[in-house]
Amino acid sequence: MADLAPRRADPRDFDGIVAVQRASYARNEAILGVVPIPLQADYAAVLATSEVWCLGPVGAPAAVLILEPHADHLLIWSIAADPAQQGQGQGRHLLAFAETRARELGLAQVRLYTGTLLVDNVAWYDRHGFVVDRVEQRPDRSVTHMSKSLVQAAVQATRVG
């Protein structure tokens, strides 16, 4: 299993990041019938404009988290793990890290989107406290937008504890 200490991407990670993205989203392309949005990206631009976090050694990440901070929320633009290592907790760990990162940035909400046909993804995010905000119909696909209020999550944790 990859090291579970997220680190900022290094320029030497570029090829590994692209490889993880392609491998992770390949299954989604078959389900969606279209190229997933993250596979349409210019990763040089993504690395220049977004926060990119990796799990695993420099040059060979096992999982990648791409975040876009906004004024009122943190967008999880992509969360991807090498399919050979999926099921070992990297995605869950990166999702929790995204929430921590949002709090560090003073943001009270995390948002993401996924293909509506990716019902396993929608259910996974739901199990982690995300709710569906809306479903967007695009000409070539349906996109489910989800969010998690970190304020509400903190209040619920306080009540339970």
Residue pairs with C-beta under 8 A, 6 or more apart in sequence:
1 62
1 85
1 88
1 89
1 90
2 55
2 56
2 61
2 62
2 63
2 85
2 88
2 90
3 55
3 56
3 57
4 55
4 89
4 90
4 93
5 55
6 53
6 54
6 55
6 65
6 93
6 94
6 97
7 53
7 54
7 55
7 58
8 51
8 52
8 53
8 54
9 17
9 47
9 52
9 53
9 54
9 61
9 64
10 54
10 58
10 59
11 47
12 58
12 59
13 52
13 54
13 58
13 59
13 61
14 43
14 44
14 47
15 59
16 54
16 56
16 59
16 60
16 61
17 43
17 47
17 52
17 54
17 61
17 64
18 43
19 82
20 61
20 62
20 63
20 64
20 80
20 81
20 82
21 38
21 39
21 41
21 43
21 64
21 78
21 80
22 39
23 82
23 83
23 84
24 80
24 81
24 82
24 83
24 86
25 36
25 38
25 39
25 80
26 83
27 83
28 36
28 115
28 118
29 35
29 36
29 39
31 115
31 117
31 118
32 115
32 117
32 118
32 141
33 117
34 140
34 141
36 115
37 113
37 143
38 66
38 77
38 78
38 80
46 52
46 66
46 77
49 68
50 66
50 67
50 68
50 77
51 66
51 67
51 68
51 69
51 101
52 64
52 65
52 66
52 67
53 64
53 65
53 66
53 67
53 94
53 97
53 101
54 61
54 63
54 64
54 65
55 61
55 62
55 63
55 64
55 81
55 90
55 93
55 94
56 62
56 63
61 82
62 81
62 82
62 85
62 90
63 79
63 80
63 81
63 82
63 85
63 90
63 91
63 94
64 78
64 79
64 80
64 81
65 76
65 78
65 79
65 94
65 97
65 98
66 76
66 77
66 78
66 79
67 74
67 75
67 76
67 77
67 98
67 101
68 74
68 75
68 77
69 75
69 105
69 107
70 107
72 107
72 109
73 102
73 107
73 108
73 109
73 110
73 111
73 147
74 98
74 101
74 102
74 105
74 107
74 109
74 110
74 111
75 110
75 111
75 112
76 95
76 98
76 110
76 111
76 112
77 112
79 91
79 94
79 95
79 98
79 112
81 88
81 90
81 91
81 94
91 124
92 128
95 128
98 110
99 110
99 148
99 150
99 153
102 108
102 109
102 110
102 150
103 150
107 150
108 149
108 150
108 151
109 147
109 148
109 149
109 150
110 130
110 147
110 148
110 150
111 133
111 145
111 146
111 147
111 148
112 125
112 130
112 145
112 146
112 147
113 136
113 143
113 144
113 145
113 146
114 121
114 122
114 125
114 143
114 144
114 146
115 121
115 141
115 142
115 143
115 144
116 122
116 135
116 141
116 142
116 143
116 144
117 141
117 142
122 132
122 144
122 146
125 146
126 132
126 146
128 148
129 148
129 153
130 146
130 147
130 148
131 146
131 147
131 148
132 144
132 145
132 146
133 145
133 146
133 147
134 144
134 145
135 142
135 143
135 144
135 145
136 142
136 143
136 144
136 145
